[in-house]
């Protein structure tokens, strides 16, 4: 009988394992997408434009940022720069995933790049770190399973929100989905003191910079958090090496 050093059993099908892990996110992605569709309709976009927006960008936070700035008639450069800044975390996600799936064929890496979302990344990186013995094809299958419930939900509920428009009562408070989603994603990843410091600095700076025009306070807070986290990481590493 083969012996495994893993504490958890090896799933018979990594795709189904990813599907199970990604499905709960539907509960928050759905309302979030409906809210975007509603707000985009109120901003003057039609259903086709809203769907294309979601398919091309496929990044909720960046879409909301761009939409808000567009309604405020901010300069196009500011809209693009702010949406890009909000989405810079995707570059960090990609860099983090490269050691795990960098050996996959180019076409698979291209597909993963498009479907790298907060939810799929959170599931994938946690699973890969827990089971470093997974092969590259197994990692790709797991990623595909994790993203499958989320993306159709995002597309479909975006269209649903666009079709419903202002018919949804304000008492439904669909905007609850955004903070819940990010809390669910970020909290398990605060594993080191440097992570906690980065998050704390980002929160404080975002509150202090809340009055900065065109939501640029979030960009400032993100940069400040990354700088604080990197500095803390270096300090802890130097301190550990000096022992």
N, C-alpha and C positions, 0 to 999 in steps of 0.2 A: 504493500500500500504506500503511495507517495506521501511524503511528509511535507507539510507547508508550515512556514513560520508565521504566517498571518494569523491575527487574532479573530478575523472574520472569515466566514466561508466564501469561496469564490463563486460569484453568480454564474448561473448556467448561461445567461444571455445578458451581456453588458448593455445592449440597446434597451432591453426592458428595464434594467436597473436604472439607467438614465431617465427613462420615461417615468418611472415611479418617483424619482427624486425631483424631476422638473414639474410634474403635474400640480403640486400644491401652489406654485406661483401663479397659476391661472386665476386663483381667487383674488389676487391683487392686480395682476396685469389687466384683467378684463375691465374693472371699473376705471382704472387709469386710462385705458385706451378710449373708453366711452367718453370720459371727461374731455380728452383731447379732441375727439370728434365734435363734441358739443361746442367747445370753445372756438375751434377752428371755423365752425359754421357761423358762429356769432361774429367772427372776425371777417367774414365775407367770402371764405373759400367754399367752392362747391364740393360735392361728394367725390368726384373724380380727382380733383386737386388734393383733397385731404388723403385719399387712398395713396396717391402717388407720393405725397409727402411722407407717409408712414413707410412705404415700401423702399423708397430711395434712402431715407435717413435712418430708419429703424432704430431710433434712439430717443426714448421718451423725454428724458430731461432736456436734451438738446432741442427737441421739437417744441417743448413748452417754452424754452428760453427764446427761441427764434420767433415763435408766435407772439409772445408778449412784446418783444421789441418791435415786431412788425406793426402791432396794434398801436404802439406808442410812436409810430412813424420815425423810428431811429434810423440813422444812416445805414445803408446796405453793408458797409464795411463793418460797422459795429455789430450788426446782426450776425454776419458770417463769423467774425472773430469771437463773439461771445459763444455761439453754438459750438465752434471748434474748441474753444477753451473748456467748455463743459464736457466735451467728448474726448478730451485728452486722456482721460482715464482708460479709454479703449487701447491706446498705444501701450500703456503700462500692462493692461491685461494681456495684450499680444506678446509682449516681451516675457511675461511670466509664463505663458503657455508654450513658448518656443522650445524650452528644454524637454518638454513632454511630447510634443507632436511635431517638432521641427523636421523629423525624418519622414513624415508622411508625404505622399505625392503632392506635387504643386497644386493640382486641381482640388484635392481635399483640403489643403491649407487655405486656398482661396475661398472655399465654401465656409470653412470654419471662421475665417476672418470676417466674412459678411454677417454670420450668425453669432458672433461674439457679443453677447449682451451681458448685462449685470447678472441675470439669473443663470444663464448657461455657464458663465465664467465661475460664479460662486459654486455651482454644483461640481464642475469639472475640476477645478483646482483642489477642492477639498477631497474629492475622490482620488485624484492622482497622487496627492501627498499621502493619503491613507494607504493606498495600494501602489507603491512604486514598482511592483513587479508586473504591472499590466503591460502588455505589448502595445505598440503604436496602433495597430488596427483595433484593438480592444478599446483604447482611449478614444479613437475616432467614433466607434460605435456608441460608446457611452455619451459622448458629446452630442451626437445626433439625437439620441433618445431624450437627453435633457432639454434640448432646444425645441423639439417637435411640439409639445403642448403649448409653448409660449408664443411662438411666432404666428401661427394661424389665429390664435386668440387676439393678438395685438392687431392684426390686419382686420379681422372680422368685427371686433368691438369698436375699432376706429370708424368703420363704415356705419355700424349701428348707431354710434353717437352722432355721426353726421346726419343720418336719416332722421333721428329723433329730434335733434336740434334742441331748441328751448323747451320742448315738451316735458323734459325730465324736471320734476320739482326740485327746487333748490334744497329742500329738506333732506334729500338723499345724500348730500355731502360726499360726492364721489371723490373729492380731492383727498380723502383720508388715505387713499391707496398709495400715493407717492411717499409720504413719510414712513408708512408701514413697510413698504417694499424695501426702502433703503436701510431701515433699521434691521430688517430680517437678513439683509445681505451683509451689512457692515459689521454688526455685533459679533458674529462668530469669527470674524477675521482679525479682531483686535487681540492678537495673541502675544504681543511683546510690548514692553514699556514704550518703545519708539512708536508703535502703532497708536497707542493710547495718547501719547503726547501730540502726534500729528492730528488726531481727531479733535482733541481738546483745543488746540490752537486754531484749527479751522472753524470750530464752533464760535469761539470768542471773537475772532476777526470778522466772521460773517455777521455777527450781531452788531459789532462796532461799525461795520461798513454797510449797514443796511440802507443807509440813505444815499449811497453812491448811485448816480444816474445809470439807467439802462442795465440794472442788475449786475454791474461790473464788480460789486462787492463780493459776489460769489467767486469770481475769478481771482480776486485778490486773496480771499480766504483760502482757496485751493492752493495757490502758490505758497502762501505763508505756511499752510499745513505741511506741504511737501518739504519745504525748506527745514521746518522744525523737526519733522520726522527723520530726514536725512542727517541732520546735525546730531540728533539724539542717538541714531544708529551708530554714527561714527564715534560719539563719546562713549557709548557703552562698549563698543568693540575695543577702543583704546584702553579703557579701564580694565576690561577683561584680559587684554594682552599684557598689561602691566603687573598682573598678579604673579 
